[in-house]
């Protein structure tokens, strides 16, 4: 009886500390505030400033849980990945307009305070064990990989495959091309509903992946996208000989 009582007590204290006390303490310490809202058409980027954010330890590829203290938003908390490098002076998230909450995000106002829980996740460069890195993004799954690209470009043998339905749905692609012009890496675009000059056309499957990235087993692979795409590519990469320890993925779910 004492053992179970102690176990429940410890668990309850951890939940209270990490999910309630720590986010509120950081809210007052860093004074998280929306500084800019950018409507990207099919997605929205939210920029968050604060006091001494350089002291907030975070890594590219990680995510936070955000609660916006504005009418119509404050009662919901949602997880979003960093959509640019962790060393930037502000936190940025980018969300595709898919549901009721994300569709309303352009209505967020500059100056709104934010409670942030995190950072969370191990989808980071610390997982890398090989000299070559392959990033594979599907749709809005580009967000954590955009963050990793900023960190790895110019320092690693890096290849990024960005798959989307159309060019208009390739969120943050222009930013990736700017990074490419400054820090060389291989960027491959592929669209399955639109033919775009200089880009691949069709679905990213095992045969196309093998053609685009010969010897995939020599890479650390970071994968983020729709569940069906990730499931298919996990199988394809395994069949191409990629060891499980070199395959890393991020799901947009808790």
C-alpha positions, -999 to 999 in steps of 0.1 A, spaced: 0 0 0 28 24 9 47 15 -24 16 24 -46 8 55 -26 44 67 -30 44 59 -68 11 78 -74 25 107 -54 57 109 -74 38 107 -107 14 134 -96 42 157 -85 60 152 -119 28 161 -138 22 192 -117 58 203 -120 64 197 -158 29 204 -172 18 232 -149 44 249 -127 73 249 -152 53 264 -182 38 291 -159 72 299 -144 88 302 -178 58 323 -190 67 350 -164 105 345 -168 106 348 -206 74 369 -212 64 351 -244 46 375 -267 34 372 -304 55 397 -324 43 389 -359 17 369 -378 24 359 -414 -4 345 -435 12 321 -461 -20 313 -479 -24 276 -470 -5 280 -437 3 306 -410 36 314 -393 35 328 -358 66 346 -344 70 347 -307 95 370 -289 105 372 -252 131 382 -227 164 365 -229 152 337 -252 188 328 -259 187 312 -224 158 289 -234 176 257 -244 161 243 -275 172 223 -306 162 223 -342 137 196 -348 120 199 -314 84 210 -307 66 231 -281 30 230 -268 15 265 -273 -15 281 -255 -24 316 -269 -40 338 -243 -65 354 -267 -103 351 -267 -112 321 -288 -78 305 -284 -68 304 -247 -87 272 -238 -68 250 -263 -31 240 -263 -15 225 -294 19 211 -303 39 227 -331 75 222 -343 100 250 -346 99 260 -382 132 277 -383 166 273 -366 168 271 -328 194 299 -327 171 326 -340 162 353 -316 125 344 -318 105 312 -317 86 305 -349 59 279 -356 42 273 -389 8 255 -391 -12 244 -422 -48 255 -422 -63 220 -417 -88 222 -388 -109 247 -369 -80 259 -347 -53 263 -374 -78 279 -398 -84 306 -373 -47 313 -365 -44 343 -389 -68 360 -364 -41 359 -337 -30 394 -327 4 409 -322 10 414 -285 -9 383 -274 8 365 -245 16 328 -249 21 300 -225 47 276 -239 54 240 -226 86 226 -238 108 220 -257 100 184 -263 112 157 -287 144 139 -298 140 145 -336 173 164 -335 208 163 -350 221 145 -319 207 113 -335 231 116 -364 257 88 -366 266 89 -403 285 114 -425 255 118 -449 220 131 -439 188 127 -459 157 147 -449 124 137 -464 94 160 -460 58 156 -470 36 187 -471 36 206 -438 60 180 -424 87 203 -437 85 224 -405 109 205 -383 131 197 -413 133 233 -423 147 239 -388 172 211 -392 182 223 -426 192 256 -412 214 239 -387 230 213 -410 234 230 -443 270 238 -451 283 215 -423 270 181 -434 266 162 -467 229 170 -468 201 161 -491 165 173 -487 136 158 -506 105 179 -504 73 162 -516 40 181 -520 8 180 -541 16 213 -559 41 241 -558 16 263 -539 15 237 -511 53 236 -507 53 259 -476 87 275 -468 103 264 -501 114 299 -509 133 300 -475 149 267 -482 162 280 -516 177 311 -498 195 288 -474 207 267 -504 221 298 -521 241 306 -489 250 271 -477 252 244 -504 230 213 -500 210 192 -524 173 201 -527 150 178 -546 114 189 -552 87 164 -561 50 171 -569 23 145 -576 -5 168 -589 15 195 -609 44 194 -633 69 220 -622 101 228 -643 132 214 -626 111 192 -602 102 156 -602 67 146 -610 48 117 -593 48 100 -560 79 93 -539 81 56 -537 108 30 -533 119 30 -570 120 68 -572 138 71 -538 164 45 -550 170 65 -581 172 99 -564 194 87 -535 215 57 -544 229 38 -514 204 52 -489 218 29 -463 248 53 -460 226 81 -447 209 91 -415 173 97 -426 149 121 -410 113 116 -421 82 138 -414 49 139 -433 14 124 -436 11 91 -418 4 71 -450 35 85 -466 57 79 -436 45 43 -433 52 35 -470 86 52 -469 97 34 -437 90 1 -455 108 13 -486 139 25 -467 141 -8 -448 139 -27 -480 167 -5 -494 189 -17 -465 187 12 -441 193 1 -405 166 11 -380 191 31 -359 196 54 -389 159 61 -394 143 89 -374 108 102 -378 84 127 -363 46 123 -359 24 153 -356 5 138 -326 10 133 -289 
